[in-house]
Amino acid sequence: MPERSVEELLKEKKIYQIVNPKLVQAPPETSIKAAVELMQKNRSGYVVLSKNKKAVGVFTEDDVVTKILGQVVSWDRPVSEFMTKNWAALKMTDPVGAAIDLMGERRLYYIPLLNEKGELENVLSVRTLIRFLAEFYPTEIYNLPPKPNQVMETPEGG
């Protein structure tokens, strides 16, 4: 039986098989201050904003840095005013490869995950994805050179 490629395995492996059970969420009218405190308390880089079991947005550490810090902004304003607008969601049953593609194309670090009813069920972070890849493909990951096009000037050990 021929060995399957990494691409084939990523198409077969489903997101629900790799995610952590941790989901940090809050209603969209939550204040910036409360959202940041929730992120700190949960040691999380995101809060998924949800209403009636539906994801309506994602507020991330990047949103704090790029849209709030250095600006004159009341920390009592709703976090939905500053959430990531171009967020995207996937289903828990989607392949891991779809998550990798979406994160790469849209430059996302967190993807809300929906169940079959379209309700918010979890979130996939780039950190979880990296851990999965490092554990699932340790030989491939650990044998990568630090710089892909690196050429050594001297022989190894010389």
C-alpha angles and dihedrals in degrees: 000000000000119000114255121238125245089249092056092049092049090053091052100043111085125218093238088063094063109031126106118237091240116113121170110198141159138171116273093247091063112124121250089244093053092046093051090047089050090052091049093047092051095038087235134145093212148038118205109218110220140176126186091355091304124116111237100172149333126246113199141181086254089059089054093051099042103034107028115025113082091018130100097250129152109234087217093069117108114271090226089076089064103033124123106274100195097057121142134197135215133195121255087240095055117110120263088239090064090055092050091050094047094047091049097046097044098031092236125162097187129037122190111228122217132200123229090278091057092251123140110262108157145331133247117216127198087238091059090047093051092048090050093050092047092050097039096046105025096153093050094044099043093045095054112113115242088243115030095216095039116142117194115229094206132034116267110278092012 
